[in-house]
């Protein structure tokens, strides 16, 4: 499994457009064979952290090189971000408790 951690700070004036484009990117990512999941968290200080999971490095690379995603990355650097950091990681070990049941199903 490949995990991408994307940390960013978005310009206040670009927030609405960023949210729309991020939603579109989520739709497109789900279409990539090997996509597992993604979630975004916003810290109290405004930093956004997105965690994206793909089954393989190949699937992650397909996503990374998809034309519309590349255009969105360019737009982000030009218009949205005050700063960002991307880390692409390979899962070395994984465990879960009680099982891989979605949290929403646990009540």
ABEGO torsion letter per residue (X at the ends): XBBBBBBBBBBAAAAAAAAAAAAAAAAAAAABBGBABBBBBBBAAGBBBBBBBBABAAAAAAAAABAAAAAAAAAAAAAABABBBBBBBBBABBBBOABABBAAAAX
